[in-house]
Structures are given as structure tokens and as C-alpha cells.
Amino acid sequence: VTWRKNNVALRSDAFYVVKSEGKQHSLVIKEMRRHNAGSYCVTAVNAAGSASCSAAVYIQSEPIHLRHGKPAVSVEVSSPVQSDEEN
């Protein structure tokens, strides 16, 4: 299995992780940035032949970090939420 971006072979590096675990193969983009936009293609080859799949990746804008500090707290939607002001 080979992965390509804009017709250039990809390997695991600072930007990508190429994984092969048994019959599962994946490409992980570590941090999505403008330079990650492009045409991605995966090709698998075996004795029966080959198969490819392509996808175009577009980046509308990079993430904006508005403030630094403690990470946001997540709450399950079904969980009751109680405020200190109610007591």
C-alpha cells in the first residue's frame, strides 16, 4: 500500500503517520494546516491486481487559538449540570 499527495510518495514524518496493521492501512495527518491541502491517493497492489482511491483535501482556514490557559471542560449532553449560583 502506498500513499501519495500531489503525486509525491508519503512516509511517516513530522506531518504524517502512515500505519499498516494487518489488513488495515491508514494515513494520519498530525495537524491540519494549509500546506496539507491537495490531492491524496492510496494504492494497494497484490497478486490479483491493484486498486486506488483518491480524495481532494481543501483547507478553508487554519485554526485560530484565541486564548491560552486551562483546557475547556467537556460535559456529556445527558449529564445534569449544576451551577454554584443555584445553591
HTML snippet that shows the backbone in 3Dmol.js (N, CA, C, O; Angstrom):
<script src="https://3Dmol.org/build/3Dmol-min.js"></script>
<div id="view" style="width:600px;height:400px;position:relative"></div>
<script>
const pdb = `
ATOM      1  N   VAL A   1       0.859  -1.178   0.000  1.00  0.00           N
ATOM      2  CA  VAL A   1       0.000   0.000   0.000  1.00  0.00           C
ATOM      3  C   VAL A   1       0.897   1.230   0.000  1.00  0.00           C
ATOM      4  O   VAL A   1       1.830   1.333   0.796  1.00  0.00           O
ATOM      5  N   THR A   2       0.606   2.150  -0.892  1.00  0.00           N
ATOM      6  CA  THR A   2       1.361   3.398  -0.952  1.00  0.00           C
ATOM      7  C   THR A   2       0.392   4.581  -0.874  1.00  0.00           C
ATOM      8  O   THR A   2      -0.728   4.531  -1.381  1.00  0.00           O
ATOM      9  N   TRP A   3       0.856   5.626  -0.231  1.00  0.00           N
ATOM     10  CA  TRP A   3       0.097   6.875  -0.098  1.00  0.00           C
ATOM     11  C   TRP A   3       0.841   7.965  -0.848  1.00  0.00           C
ATOM     12  O   TRP A   3       2.068   8.038  -0.784  1.00  0.00           O
ATOM     13  N   ARG A   4       0.100   8.819  -1.564  1.00  0.00           N
ATOM     14  CA  ARG A   4       0.710   9.916  -2.303  1.00  0.00           C
ATOM     15  C   ARG A   4      -0.095  11.197  -2.075  1.00  0.00           C
ATOM     16  O   ARG A   4      -1.315  11.174  -1.918  1.00  0.00           O
ATOM     17  N   LYS A   5       0.630  12.302  -2.065  1.00  0.00           N
ATOM     18  CA  LYS A   5      -0.012  13.627  -2.026  1.00  0.00           C
ATOM     19  C   LYS A   5       0.533  14.407  -3.210  1.00  0.00           C
ATOM     20  O   LYS A   5       1.745  14.579  -3.342  1.00  0.00           O
ATOM     21  N   ASN A   6      -0.350  14.875  -4.063  1.00  0.00           N
ATOM     22  CA  ASN A   6       0.055  15.591  -5.280  1.00  0.00           C
ATOM     23  C   ASN A   6       1.102  14.797  -6.055  1.00  0.00           C
ATOM     24  O   ASN A   6       2.066  15.356  -6.579  1.00  0.00           O
ATOM     25  N   ASN A   7       0.891  13.480  -6.118  1.00  0.00           N
ATOM     26  CA  ASN A   7       1.731  12.536  -6.856  1.00  0.00           C
ATOM     27  C   ASN A   7       3.132  12.349  -6.267  1.00  0.00           C
ATOM     28  O   ASN A   7       4.035  11.879  -6.959  1.00  0.00           O
ATOM     29  N   VAL A   8       3.319  12.712  -5.003  1.00  0.00           N
ATOM     30  CA  VAL A   8       4.597  12.506  -4.308  1.00  0.00           C
ATOM     31  C   VAL A   8       4.359  11.498  -3.182  1.00  0.00           C
ATOM     32  O   VAL A   8       3.439  11.666  -2.382  1.00  0.00           O
ATOM     33  N   ALA A   9       5.186  10.451  -3.120  1.00  0.00           N
ATOM     34  CA  ALA A   9       5.023   9.402  -2.106  1.00  0.00           C
ATOM     35  C   ALA A   9       5.142   9.981  -0.699  1.00  0.00           C
ATOM     36  O   ALA A   9       5.980  10.845  -0.440  1.00  0.00           O
ATOM     37  N   LEU A  10       4.285   9.491   0.213  1.00  0.00           N
ATOM     38  CA  LEU A  10       4.299   9.931   1.610  1.00  0.00           C
ATOM     39  C   LEU A  10       4.842   8.825   2.496  1.00  0.00           C
ATOM     40  O   LEU A  10       4.592   7.642   2.261  1.00  0.00           O
ATOM     41  N   ARG A  11       5.580   9.220   3.507  1.00  0.00           N
ATOM     42  CA  ARG A  11       6.071   8.315   4.540  1.00  0.00           C
ATOM     43  C   ARG A  11       5.829   8.987   5.888  1.00  0.00           C
ATOM     44  O   ARG A  11       5.578  10.191   5.949  1.00  0.00           O
ATOM     45  N   SER A  12       5.903   8.220   6.951  1.00  0.00           N
ATOM     46  CA  SER A  12       5.762   8.809   8.288  1.00  0.00           C
ATOM     47  C   SER A  12       6.858   9.843   8.492  1.00  0.00           C
ATOM     48  O   SER A  12       8.030   9.582   8.222  1.00  0.00           O
ATOM     49  N   ASP A  13       6.467  11.023   8.971  1.00  0.00           N
ATOM     50  CA  ASP A  13       7.424  12.092   9.262  1.00  0.00           C
ATOM     51  C   ASP A  13       6.792  13.027  10.287  1.00  0.00           C
ATOM     52  O   ASP A  13       5.891  12.620  11.022  1.00  0.00           O
ATOM     53  N   ALA A  14       7.248  14.260  10.343  1.00  0.00           N
ATOM     54  CA  ALA A  14       6.733  15.218  11.325  1.00  0.00           C
ATOM     55  C   ALA A  14       5.280  15.610  11.046  1.00  0.00           C
ATOM     56  O   ALA A  14       4.590  16.089  11.946  1.00  0.00           O
ATOM     57  N   PHE A  15       4.807  15.413   9.810  1.00  0.00           N
ATOM     58  CA  PHE A  15       3.464  15.842   9.428  1.00  0.00           C
ATOM     59  C   PHE A  15       2.464  14.695   9.286  1.00  0.00           C
ATOM     60  O   PHE A  15       1.266  14.891   9.486  1.00  0.00           O
ATOM     61  N   TYR A  16       2.949  13.500   8.942  1.00  0.00           N
ATOM     62  CA  TYR A  16       2.072  12.365   8.636  1.00  0.00           C
ATOM     63  C   TYR A  16       2.491  11.117   9.404  1.00  0.00           C
ATOM     64  O   TYR A  16       3.656  10.946   9.761  1.00  0.00           O
ATOM     65  N   VAL A  17       1.503  10.244   9.651  1.00  0.00           N
ATOM     66  CA  VAL A  17       1.772   8.909  10.185  1.00  0.00           C
ATOM     67  C   VAL A  17       1.134   7.924   9.209  1.00  0.00           C
ATOM     68  O   VAL A  17      -0.079   7.948   8.999  1.00  0.00           O
ATOM     69  N   VAL A  18       1.952   7.060   8.616  1.00  0.00           N
ATOM     70  CA  VAL A  18       1.467   6.013   7.726  1.00  0.00           C
ATOM     71  C   VAL A  18       1.409   4.737   8.549  1.00  0.00           C
ATOM     72  O   VAL A  18       2.428   4.275   9.062  1.00  0.00           O
ATOM     73  N   LYS A  19       0.198   4.159   8.675  1.00  0.00           N
ATOM     74  CA  LYS A  19       0.012   2.970   9.510  1.00  0.00           C
ATOM     75  C   LYS A  19      -0.387   1.774   8.653  1.00  0.00           C
ATOM     76  O   LYS A  19      -1.170   1.900   7.712  1.00  0.00           O
ATOM     77  N   SER A  20       0.163   0.611   8.994  1.00  0.00           N
ATOM     78  CA  SER A  20      -0.225  -0.657   8.388  1.00  0.00           C
ATOM     79  C   SER A  20      -0.349  -1.664   9.512  1.00  0.00           C
ATOM     80  O   SER A  20       0.650  -2.075  10.101  1.00  0.00           O
ATOM     81  N   GLU A  21      -1.573  -2.059   9.807  1.00  0.00           N
ATOM     82  CA  GLU A  21      -1.836  -3.025  10.878  1.00  0.00           C
ATOM     83  C   GLU A  21      -2.671  -4.152  10.291  1.00  0.00           C
ATOM     84  O   GLU A  21      -3.889  -4.029  10.163  1.00  0.00           O
ATOM     85  N   GLY A  22      -2.013  -5.250   9.934  1.00  0.00           N
ATOM     86  CA  GLY A  22      -2.726  -6.354   9.295  1.00  0.00           C
ATOM     87  C   GLY A  22      -3.271  -5.916   7.955  1.00  0.00           C
ATOM     88  O   GLY A  22      -2.520  -5.480   7.081  1.00  0.00           O
ATOM     89  N   LYS A  23      -4.586  -6.032   7.791  1.00  0.00           N
ATOM     90  CA  LYS A  23      -5.223  -5.639   6.532  1.00  0.00           C
ATOM     91  C   LYS A  23      -5.712  -4.196   6.548  1.00  0.00           C
ATOM     92  O   LYS A  23      -6.313  -3.739   5.575  1.00  0.00           O
ATOM     93  N   GLN A  24      -5.463  -3.474   7.633  1.00  0.00           N
ATOM     94  CA  GLN A  24      -5.889  -2.075   7.730  1.00  0.00           C
ATOM     95  C   GLN A  24      -4.706  -1.155   7.479  1.00  0.00           C
ATOM     96  O   GLN A  24      -3.631  -1.331   8.052  1.00  0.00           O
ATOM     97  N   HIS A  25      -4.920  -0.179   6.622  1.00  0.00           N
ATOM     98  CA  HIS A  25      -3.889   0.800   6.286  1.00  0.00           C
ATOM     99  C   HIS A  25      -4.504   2.185   6.406  1.00  0.00           C
ATOM    100  O   HIS A  25      -5.629   2.411   5.959  1.00  0.00           O
ATOM    101  N   SER A  26      -3.773   3.105   7.006  1.00  0.00           N
ATOM    102  CA  SER A  26      -4.320   4.451   7.183  1.00  0.00           C
ATOM    103  C   SER A  26      -3.224   5.502   7.101  1.00  0.00           C
ATOM    104  O   SER A  26      -2.044   5.225   7.318  1.00  0.00           O
ATOM    105  N   LEU A  27      -3.652   6.707   6.783  1.00  0.00           N
ATOM    106  CA  LEU A  27      -2.781   7.876   6.763  1.00  0.00           C
ATOM    107  C   LEU A  27      -3.363   8.865   7.755  1.00  0.00           C
ATOM    108  O   LEU A  27      -4.530   9.243   7.648  1.00  0.00           O
ATOM    109  N   VAL A  28      -2.553   9.289   8.725  1.00  0.00           N
ATOM    110  CA  VAL A  28      -2.986  10.258   9.726  1.00  0.00           C
ATOM    111  C   VAL A  28      -2.245  11.562   9.470  1.00  0.00           C
ATOM    112  O   VAL A  28      -1.016  11.583   9.404  1.00  0.00           O
ATOM    113  N   ILE A  29      -2.994  12.645   9.326  1.00  0.00           N
ATOM    114  CA  ILE A  29      -2.395  13.976   9.203  1.00  0.00           C
ATOM    115  C   ILE A  29      -2.356  14.542  10.611  1.00  0.00           C
ATOM    116  O   ILE A  29      -3.400  14.775  11.219  1.00  0.00           O
ATOM    117  N   LYS A  30      -1.146  14.767  11.135  1.00  0.00           N
ATOM    118  CA  LYS A  30      -0.986  15.133  12.545  1.00  0.00           C
ATOM    119  C   LYS A  30      -1.647  16.460  12.898  1.00  0.00           C
ATOM    120  O   LYS A  30      -2.398  16.528  13.871  1.00  0.00           O
ATOM    121  N   GLU A  31      -1.389  17.501  12.140  1.00  0.00           N
ATOM    122  CA  GLU A  31      -2.002  18.810  12.384  1.00  0.00           C
ATOM    123  C   GLU A  31      -2.417  19.384  11.046  1.00  0.00           C
ATOM    124  O   GLU A  31      -1.585  19.588  10.162  1.00  0.00           O
ATOM    125  N   MET A  32      -3.699  19.643  10.899  1.00  0.00           N
ATOM    126  CA  MET A  32      -4.201  20.141   9.630  1.00  0.00           C
ATOM    127  C   MET A  32      -3.826  21.608   9.447  1.00  0.00           C
ATOM    128  O   MET A  32      -4.225  22.466  10.235  1.00  0.00           O
ATOM    129  N   ARG A  33      -3.065  21.881   8.412  1.00  0.00           N
ATOM    130  CA  ARG A  33      -2.625  23.239   8.070  1.00  0.00           C
ATOM    131  C   ARG A  33      -2.833  23.444   6.570  1.00  0.00           C
ATOM    132  O   ARG A  33      -3.116  22.496   5.839  1.00  0.00           O
ATOM    133  N   ARG A  34      -2.691  24.681   6.125  1.00  0.00           N
ATOM    134  CA  ARG A  34      -2.902  24.994   4.704  1.00  0.00           C
ATOM    135  C   ARG A  34      -2.031  24.140   3.788  1.00  0.00           C
ATOM    136  O   ARG A  34      -2.483  23.744   2.714  1.00  0.00           O
ATOM    137  N   HIS A  35      -0.796  23.848   4.188  1.00  0.00           N
ATOM    138  CA  HIS A  35       0.088  23.070   3.311  1.00  0.00           C
ATOM    139  C   HIS A  35      -0.366  21.617   3.159  1.00  0.00           C
ATOM    140  O   HIS A  35       0.176  20.893   2.324  1.00  0.00           O
ATOM    141  N   ASN A  36      -1.353  21.174   3.952  1.00  0.00           N
ATOM    142  CA  ASN A  36      -1.877  19.814   3.822  1.00  0.00           C
ATOM    143  C   ASN A  36      -2.929  19.697   2.721  1.00  0.00           C
ATOM    144  O   ASN A  36      -3.323  18.587   2.366  1.00  0.00           O
ATOM    145  N   ALA A  37      -3.386  20.816   2.180  1.00  0.00           N
ATOM    146  CA  ALA A  37      -4.366  20.764   1.098  1.00  0.00           C
ATOM    147  C   ALA A  37      -3.730  20.103  -0.115  1.00  0.00           C
ATOM    148  O   ALA A  37      -2.531  20.248  -0.354  1.00  0.00           O
ATOM    149  N   GLY A  38      -4.536  19.380  -0.874  1.00  0.00           N
ATOM    150  CA  GLY A  38      -4.023  18.754  -2.087  1.00  0.00           C
ATOM    151  C   GLY A  38      -4.790  17.502  -2.442  1.00  0.00           C
ATOM    152  O   GLY A  38      -5.836  17.209  -1.864  1.00  0.00           O
ATOM    153  N   SER A  39      -4.258  16.773  -3.396  1.00  0.00           N
ATOM    154  CA  SER A  39      -4.868  15.540  -3.870  1.00  0.00           C
ATOM    155  C   SER A  39      -4.142  14.354  -3.239  1.00  0.00           C
ATOM    156  O   SER A  39      -2.942  14.174  -3.448  1.00  0.00           O
ATOM    157  N   TYR A  40      -4.868  13.548  -2.467  1.00  0.00           N
ATOM    158  CA  TYR A  40      -4.306  12.373  -1.802  1.00  0.00           C
ATOM    159  C   TYR A  40      -4.784  11.122  -2.528  1.00  0.00           C
ATOM    160  O   TYR A  40      -5.930  11.055  -2.973  1.00  0.00           O
ATOM    161  N   CYS A  41      -3.907  10.135  -2.647  1.00  0.00           N
ATOM    162  CA  CYS A  41      -4.247   8.890  -3.319  1.00  0.00           C
ATOM    163  C   CYS A  41      -3.608   7.728  -2.570  1.00  0.00           C
ATOM    164  O   CYS A  41      -2.441   7.793  -2.186  1.00  0.00           O
ATOM    165  N   VAL A  42      -4.379   6.667  -2.366  1.00  0.00           N
ATOM    166  CA  VAL A  42      -3.849   5.439  -1.779  1.00  0.00           C
ATOM    167  C   VAL A  42      -3.981   4.352  -2.842  1.00  0.00           C
ATOM    168  O   VAL A  42      -5.010   4.249  -3.511  1.00  0.00           O
ATOM    169  N   THR A  43      -2.932   3.540  -2.992  1.00  0.00           N
ATOM    170  CA  THR A  43      -2.929   2.450  -3.964  1.00  0.00           C
ATOM    171  C   THR A  43      -2.511   1.166  -3.279  1.00  0.00           C
ATOM    172  O   THR A  43      -1.501   1.121  -2.577  1.00  0.00           O
ATOM    173  N   ALA A  44      -3.301   0.118  -3.491  1.00  0.00           N
ATOM    174  CA  ALA A  44      -2.989  -1.213  -2.962  1.00  0.00           C
ATOM    175  C   ALA A  44      -2.707  -2.136  -4.145  1.00  0.00           C
ATOM    176  O   ALA A  44      -3.435  -2.129  -5.137  1.00  0.00           O
ATOM    177  N   VAL A  45      -1.643  -2.929  -4.029  1.00  0.00           N
ATOM    178  CA  VAL A  45      -1.251  -3.851  -5.094  1.00  0.00           C
ATOM    179  C   VAL A  45      -1.041  -5.230  -4.491  1.00  0.00           C
ATOM    180  O   VAL A  45      -0.396  -5.376  -3.453  1.00  0.00           O
ATOM    181  N   ASN A  46      -1.600  -6.254  -5.162  1.00  0.00           N
ATOM    182  CA  ASN A  46      -1.328  -7.639  -4.770  1.00  0.00           C
ATOM    183  C   ASN A  46      -1.367  -8.509  -6.026  1.00  0.00           C
ATOM    184  O   ASN A  46      -1.432  -7.986  -7.139  1.00  0.00           O
ATOM    185  N   ALA A  47      -1.330  -9.825  -5.857  1.00  0.00           N
ATOM    186  CA  ALA A  47      -1.292 -10.742  -6.997  1.00  0.00           C
ATOM    187  C   ALA A  47      -2.532 -10.620  -7.882  1.00  0.00           C
ATOM    188  O   ALA A  47      -2.464 -10.915  -9.075  1.00  0.00           O
ATOM    189  N   ALA A  48      -3.645 -10.196  -7.327  1.00  0.00           N
ATOM    190  CA  ALA A  48      -4.891 -10.070  -8.089  1.00  0.00           C
ATOM    191  C   ALA A  48      -4.958  -8.780  -8.903  1.00  0.00           C
ATOM    192  O   ALA A  48      -5.814  -8.651  -9.779  1.00  0.00           O
ATOM    193  N   GLY A  49      -4.083  -7.837  -8.633  1.00  0.00           N
ATOM    194  CA  GLY A  49      -4.099  -6.570  -9.358  1.00  0.00           C
ATOM    195  C   GLY A  49      -3.875  -5.393  -8.437  1.00  0.00           C
ATOM    196  O   GLY A  49      -3.184  -5.505  -7.424  1.00  0.00           O
ATOM    197  N   SER A  50      -4.463  -4.262  -8.794  1.00  0.00           N
ATOM    198  CA  SER A  50      -4.294  -3.058  -7.977  1.00  0.00           C
ATOM    199  C   SER A  50      -5.607  -2.291  -7.898  1.00  0.00           C
ATOM    200  O   SER A  50      -6.489  -2.436  -8.744  1.00  0.00           O
ATOM    201  N   ALA A  51      -5.708  -1.481  -6.869  1.00  0.00           N
ATOM    202  CA  ALA A  51      -6.875  -0.616  -6.676  1.00  0.00           C
ATOM    203  C   ALA A  51      -6.397   0.685  -6.059  1.00  0.00           C
ATOM    204  O   ALA A  51      -5.492   0.699  -5.225  1.00  0.00           O
ATOM    205  N   SER A  52      -7.018   1.779  -6.478  1.00  0.00           N
ATOM    206  CA  SER A  52      -6.653   3.102  -5.964  1.00  0.00           C
ATOM    207  C   SER A  52      -7.898   3.865  -5.554  1.00  0.00           C
ATOM    208  O   SER A  52      -8.999   3.614  -6.045  1.00  0.00           O
ATOM    209  N   CYS A  53      -7.695   4.795  -4.648  1.00  0.00           N
ATOM    210  CA  CYS A  53      -8.765   5.691  -4.217  1.00  0.00           C
ATOM    211  C   CYS A  53      -8.144   7.063  -3.994  1.00  0.00           C
ATOM    212  O   CYS A  53      -7.077   7.177  -3.390  1.00  0.00           O
ATOM    213  N   SER A  54      -8.811   8.102  -4.481  1.00  0.00           N
ATOM    214  CA  SER A  54      -8.291   9.467  -4.358  1.00  0.00           C
ATOM    215  C   SER A  54      -9.279  10.355  -3.623  1.00  0.00           C
ATOM    216  O   SER A  54     -10.484  10.104  -3.617  1.00  0.00           O
ATOM    217  N   ALA A  55      -8.743  11.393  -3.005  1.00  0.00           N
ATOM    218  CA  ALA A  55      -9.576  12.389  -2.328  1.00  0.00           C
ATOM    219  C   ALA A  55      -8.881  13.738  -2.414  1.00  0.00           C
ATOM    220  O   ALA A  55      -7.660  13.831  -2.289  1.00  0.00           O
ATOM    221  N   ALA A  56      -9.670  14.778  -2.628  1.00  0.00           N
ATOM    222  CA  ALA A  56      -9.144  16.142  -2.623  1.00  0.00           C
ATOM    223  C   ALA A  56      -9.390  16.734  -1.247  1.00  0.00           C
ATOM    224  O   ALA A  56     -10.505  16.672  -0.729  1.00  0.00           O
ATOM    225  N   VAL A  57      -8.354  17.306  -0.654  1.00  0.00           N
ATOM    226  CA  VAL A  57      -8.458  17.922   0.669  1.00  0.00           C
ATOM    227  C   VAL A  57      -8.316  19.434   0.503  1.00  0.00           C
ATOM    228  O   VAL A  57      -7.329  19.928  -0.042  1.00  0.00           O
ATOM    229  N   TYR A  58      -9.328  20.152   0.989  1.00  0.00           N
ATOM    230  CA  TYR A  58      -9.327  21.613   0.945  1.00  0.00           C
ATOM    231  C   TYR A  58      -9.269  22.147   2.370  1.00  0.00           C
ATOM    232  O   TYR A  58      -9.920  21.602   3.261  1.00  0.00           O
ATOM    233  N   ILE A  59      -8.506  23.195   2.592  1.00  0.00           N
ATOM    234  CA  ILE A  59      -8.415  23.839   3.900  1.00  0.00           C
ATOM    235  C   ILE A  59      -8.997  25.242   3.744  1.00  0.00           C
ATOM    236  O   ILE A  59      -8.442  26.068   3.020  1.00  0.00           O
ATOM    237  N   GLN A  60     -10.116  25.511   4.421  1.00  0.00           N
ATOM    238  CA  GLN A  60     -10.720  26.837   4.328  1.00  0.00           C
ATOM    239  C   GLN A  60      -9.930  27.854   5.133  1.00  0.00           C
ATOM    240  O   GLN A  60      -9.689  28.966   4.665  1.00  0.00           O
ATOM    241  N   SER A  61      -9.526  27.481   6.337  1.00  0.00           N
ATOM    242  CA  SER A  61      -8.699  28.357   7.163  1.00  0.00           C
ATOM    243  C   SER A  61      -8.053  27.529   8.258  1.00  0.00           C
ATOM    244  O   SER A  61      -8.561  26.475   8.642  1.00  0.00           O
ATOM    245  N   GLU A  62      -6.936  28.014   8.751  1.00  0.00           N
ATOM    246  CA  GLU A  62      -6.257  27.328   9.842  1.00  0.00           C
ATOM    247  C   GLU A  62      -6.964  27.643  11.148  1.00  0.00           C
ATOM    248  O   GLU A  62      -7.619  28.679  11.259  1.00  0.00           O
ATOM    249  N   PRO A  63      -6.841  26.759  12.146  1.00  0.00           N
ATOM    250  CA  PRO A  63      -7.484  27.031  13.433  1.00  0.00           C
ATOM    251  C   PRO A  63      -6.920  28.290  14.083  1.00  0.00           C
ATOM    252  O   PRO A  63      -5.731  28.587  13.963  1.00  0.00           O
ATOM    253  N   ILE A  64      -7.777  29.016  14.763  1.00  0.00           N
ATOM    254  CA  ILE A  64      -7.367  30.229  15.469  1.00  0.00           C
ATOM    255  C   ILE A  64      -7.431  29.938  16.962  1.00  0.00           C
ATOM    256  O   ILE A  64      -8.468  29.520  17.476  1.00  0.00           O
ATOM    257  N   HIS A  65      -6.331  30.158  17.645  1.00  0.00           N
ATOM    258  CA  HIS A  65      -6.287  29.959  19.093  1.00  0.00           C
ATOM    259  C   HIS A  65      -6.483  31.321  19.745  1.00  0.00           C
ATOM    260  O   HIS A  65      -5.608  32.185  19.678  1.00  0.00           O
ATOM    261  N   LEU A  66      -7.634  31.505  20.374  1.00  0.00           N
ATOM    262  CA  LEU A  66      -7.983  32.814  20.919  1.00  0.00           C
ATOM    263  C   LEU A  66      -7.394  33.082  22.288  1.00  0.00           C
ATOM    264  O   LEU A  66      -7.114  34.233  22.622  1.00  0.00           O
ATOM    265  N   ARG A  67      -7.202  32.046  23.084  1.00  0.00           N
ATOM    266  CA  ARG A  67      -6.653  32.276  24.420  1.00  0.00           C
ATOM    267  C   ARG A  67      -5.864  31.055  24.864  1.00  0.00           C
ATOM    268  O   ARG A  67      -6.040  29.947  24.356  1.00  0.00           O
ATOM    269  N   HIS A  68      -5.008  31.293  25.806  1.00  0.00           N
ATOM    270  CA  HIS A  68      -4.197  30.217  26.367  1.00  0.00           C
ATOM    271  C   HIS A  68      -4.657  29.977  27.800  1.00  0.00           C
ATOM    272  O   HIS A  68      -5.339  30.817  28.388  1.00  0.00           O
ATOM    273  N   GLY A  69      -4.294  28.865  28.341  1.00  0.00           N
ATOM    274  CA  GLY A  69      -4.665  28.582  29.722  1.00  0.00           C
ATOM    275  C   GLY A  69      -5.188  27.180  29.862  1.00  0.00           C
ATOM    276  O   GLY A  69      -4.773  26.264  29.151  1.00  0.00           O
ATOM    277  N   LYS A  70      -6.107  27.025  30.791  1.00  0.00           N
ATOM    278  CA  LYS A  70      -6.660  25.706  31.066  1.00  0.00           C
ATOM    279  C   LYS A  70      -7.479  25.214  29.874  1.00  0.00           C
ATOM    280  O   LYS A  70      -8.148  26.005  29.209  1.00  0.00           O
ATOM    281  N   PRO A  71      -7.425  23.912  29.604  1.00  0.00           N
ATOM    282  CA  PRO A  71      -8.239  23.377  28.509  1.00  0.00           C
ATOM    283  C   PRO A  71      -9.723  23.456  28.845  1.00  0.00           C
ATOM    284  O   PRO A  71     -10.101  23.509  30.015  1.00  0.00           O
ATOM    285  N   ALA A  72     -10.550  23.465  27.825  1.00  0.00           N
ATOM    286  CA  ALA A  72     -12.001  23.501  28.016  1.00  0.00           C
ATOM    287  C   ALA A  72     -12.461  22.229  28.715  1.00  0.00           C
ATOM    288  O   ALA A  72     -11.838  21.175  28.588  1.00  0.00           O
ATOM    289  N   VAL A  73     -13.541  22.341  29.440  1.00  0.00           N
ATOM    290  CA  VAL A  73     -14.113  21.195  30.146  1.00  0.00           C
ATOM    291  C   VAL A  73     -15.262  20.668  29.306  1.00  0.00           C
ATOM    292  O   VAL A  73     -16.110  21.439  28.858  1.00  0.00           O
ATOM    293  N   SER A  74     -15.298  19.357  29.089  1.00  0.00           N
ATOM    294  CA  SER A  74     -16.403  18.785  28.330  1.00  0.00           C
ATOM    295  C   SER A  74     -17.390  18.134  29.279  1.00  0.00           C
ATOM    296  O   SER A  74     -17.009  17.576  30.307  1.00  0.00           O
ATOM    297  N   VAL A  75     -18.648  18.211  28.925  1.00  0.00           N
ATOM    298  CA  VAL A  75     -19.722  17.641  29.734  1.00  0.00           C
ATOM    299  C   VAL A  75     -20.612  16.836  28.806  1.00  0.00           C
ATOM    300  O   VAL A  75     -20.953  17.301  27.718  1.00  0.00           O
ATOM    301  N   GLU A  76     -20.992  15.633  29.220  1.00  0.00           N
ATOM    302  CA  GLU A  76     -21.913  14.842  28.417  1.00  0.00           C
ATOM    303  C   GLU A  76     -23.252  15.558  28.346  1.00  0.00           C
ATOM    304  O   GLU A  76     -23.690  16.170  29.320  1.00  0.00           O
ATOM    305  N   VAL A  77     -23.894  15.482  27.200  1.00  0.00           N
ATOM    306  CA  VAL A  77     -25.164  16.171  26.999  1.00  0.00           C
ATOM    307  C   VAL A  77     -26.220  15.657  27.959  1.00  0.00           C
ATOM    308  O   VAL A  77     -27.051  16.434  28.431  1.00  0.00           O
ATOM    309  N   SER A  78     -26.208  14.373  28.259  1.00  0.00           N
ATOM    310  CA  SER A  78     -27.235  13.798  29.122  1.00  0.00           C
ATOM    311  C   SER A  78     -26.955  14.013  30.603  1.00  0.00           C
ATOM    312  O   SER A  78     -27.798  13.684  31.439  1.00  0.00           O
ATOM    313  N   SER A  79     -25.785  14.559  30.947  1.00  0.00           N
ATOM    314  CA  SER A  79     -25.446  14.775  32.351  1.00  0.00           C
ATOM    315  C   SER A  79     -26.114  16.032  32.881  1.00  0.00           C
ATOM    316  O   SER A  79     -26.142  17.048  32.186  1.00  0.00           O
ATOM    317  N   PRO A  80     -26.657  15.991  34.101  1.00  0.00           N
ATOM    318  CA  PRO A  80     -27.200  17.220  34.684  1.00  0.00           C
ATOM    319  C   PRO A  80     -26.066  18.190  35.010  1.00  0.00           C
ATOM    320  O   PRO A  80     -25.003  17.782  35.480  1.00  0.00           O
ATOM    321  N   VAL A  81     -26.299  19.447  34.761  1.00  0.00           N
ATOM    322  CA  VAL A  81     -25.301  20.473  35.042  1.00  0.00           C
ATOM    323  C   VAL A  81     -25.825  21.337  36.174  1.00  0.00           C
ATOM    324  O   VAL A  81     -26.973  21.779  36.137  1.00  0.00           O
ATOM    325  N   GLN A  82     -24.990  21.583  37.188  1.00  0.00           N
ATOM    326  CA  GLN A  82     -25.408  22.386  38.331  1.00  0.00           C
ATOM    327  C   GLN A  82     -24.427  23.529  38.496  1.00  0.00           C
ATOM    328  O   GLN A  82     -23.214  23.333  38.409  1.00  0.00           O
ATOM    329  N   SER A  83     -24.945  24.711  38.732  1.00  0.00           N
ATOM    330  CA  SER A  83     -24.124  25.892  38.920  1.00  0.00           C
ATOM    331  C   SER A  83     -23.998  26.190  40.404  1.00  0.00           C
ATOM    332  O   SER A  83     -24.924  25.927  41.173  1.00  0.00           O
ATOM    333  N   ASP A  84     -22.850  26.740  40.816  1.00  0.00           N
ATOM    334  CA  ASP A  84     -22.663  27.148  42.206  1.00  0.00           C
ATOM    335  C   ASP A  84     -23.643  28.256  42.585  1.00  0.00           C
ATOM    336  O   ASP A  84     -23.983  28.400  43.760  1.00  0.00           O
ATOM    337  N   GLU A  85     -24.099  29.036  41.615  1.00  0.00           N
ATOM    338  CA  GLU A  85     -25.015  30.140  41.871  1.00  0.00           C
ATOM    339  C   GLU A  85     -26.398  29.654  42.273  1.00  0.00           C
ATOM    340  O   GLU A  85     -27.163  30.411  42.871  1.00  0.00           O
ATOM    341  N   GLU A  86     -26.738  28.405  41.957  1.00  0.00           N
ATOM    342  CA  GLU A  86     -28.057  27.874  42.285  1.00  0.00           C
ATOM    343  C   GLU A  86     -28.148  27.456  43.742  1.00  0.00           C
ATOM    344  O   GLU A  86     -29.258  27.329  44.258  1.00  0.00           O
ATOM    345  N   ASN A  87     -27.044  27.237  44.424  1.00  0.00           N
ATOM    346  CA  ASN A  87     -27.051  26.754  45.814  1.00  0.00           C
ATOM    347  C   ASN A  87     -27.144  27.887  46.802  1.00  0.00           C
ATOM    348  O   ASN A  87     -27.161  27.654  48.010  1.00  0.00           O
TER     349      ASN A  87
END
`;
const viewer = $3Dmol.createViewer("view");
viewer.addModel(pdb, "pdb");
viewer.setStyle({}, {cartoon: {color: "spectrum"}});
viewer.zoomTo();
viewer.render();
</script>
